[in-house]
Each structure stands twice: as structure tokens, then as C-alpha cells.
Amino acid sequence: MSEDKEKQESKPVPPTPAKAGFTKEQFLQSRKTLPADKDILAVVLEEGKRYTVQQAEKAVHDFKKRKVT
């Protein structure tokens, strides 16, 4: 029985599908996204593209840290 468990644990993790992530609209409708961050995401994210949570957070962070000229 422990052999079966070892076989299950050693299976490789399936690759992430190409359409993984969330759309701009999904981030804008999310309850987890802060209202001020939604305004930023509305500007920096592109329509029709998908983003991971980390990519969206980085986009917000980069926007907040940019220099104003």
C-alpha cells in the first residue's frame, strides 16, 4: 500500500495551461483587490490578456514606484 502512495507522490506536476491567470475585468471585479489598486489596474492592464496575481501585483507596485516628471 505504501508503494501506491509513493507512486502518487512522485507524479510530476502538470504544466500550467496557456490560459492560466485572470483577465483585467476579473481583477477589477475581485473583492480582494483594493479600490485604489483597481484604478491602477484599469490603466496598466491590457484588455484580452491574462495575468497571474503576481503579475498584477507587480504592475501595481511598479506604477506606484514610478517617478513623476
C-alpha positions as CSV (number, residue, x, y, z in Angstrom):
1,M,0.0,0.0,0.0
2,S,2.8,2.4,0.7
3,E,4.2,1.8,-2.8
4,D,1.0,3.1,-4.3
5,K,1.3,6.2,-2.1
6,E,4.9,6.8,-3.2
7,K,3.9,6.4,-6.9
8,Q,1.2,9.0,-6.5
9,E,3.5,11.5,-4.7
10,S,6.2,11.1,-7.3
11,K,4.0,12.1,-10.3
12,P,5.2,15.3,-12.0
13,V,3.1,18.4,-11.6
14,P,1.2,19.1,-14.8
15,P,2.2,22.2,-16.7
16,T,0.2,25.3,-16.2
17,P,-2.3,25.8,-19.1
18,A,-1.6,28.6,-21.5
19,K,-4.8,30.4,-20.5
20,A,-3.9,30.4,-16.8
21,G,-4.4,33.6,-14.9
22,F,-7.1,36.2,-14.8
23,T,-8.4,38.9,-17.1
24,K,-8.4,42.6,-16.4
25,E,-12.1,42.5,-15.8
26,Q,-11.7,39.7,-13.3
27,F,-9.2,41.8,-11.3
28,L,-11.5,44.8,-11.4
29,Q,-14.4,42.8,-10.1
30,S,-12.5,41.0,-7.4
31,R,-13.3,41.7,-3.8
32,K,-9.6,41.0,-2.9
33,T,-8.3,43.9,-5.0
34,L,-8.2,47.2,-3.1
35,P,-10.3,50.0,-4.7
36,A,-7.2,52.2,-5.3
37,D,-5.4,49.3,-6.9
38,K,-8.4,48.7,-9.2
39,D,-8.0,52.2,-10.6
40,I,-4.3,51.5,-11.3
41,L,-5.1,48.0,-12.8
42,A,-7.7,49.6,-15.1
43,V,-4.9,51.7,-16.6
44,V,-2.0,49.4,-16.7
45,L,-3.5,46.0,-17.7
46,E,-4.4,45.3,-21.3
47,E,-7.7,44.1,-22.5
48,G,-7.8,40.5,-23.7
49,K,-4.6,39.5,-21.9
50,R,-4.4,37.2,-18.9
51,Y,-2.3,37.9,-15.8
52,T,-1.3,36.0,-12.7
53,V,-1.9,37.5,-9.3
54,Q,1.9,38.1,-9.0
55,Q,2.0,39.9,-12.4
56,A,-0.9,42.2,-11.4
57,E,0.6,43.0,-8.0
58,K,3.9,43.8,-9.7
59,A,2.1,46.1,-12.2
60,V,0.5,48.0,-9.3
61,H,3.8,48.1,-7.4
62,D,5.8,49.4,-10.4
63,F,3.1,52.0,-11.1
64,K,3.3,53.3,-7.5
65,K,7.1,53.4,-7.5
66,R,7.5,55.2,-10.9
67,K,8.9,58.7,-10.9
68,V,6.7,61.6,-11.9
69,T,8.2,64.0,-14.3
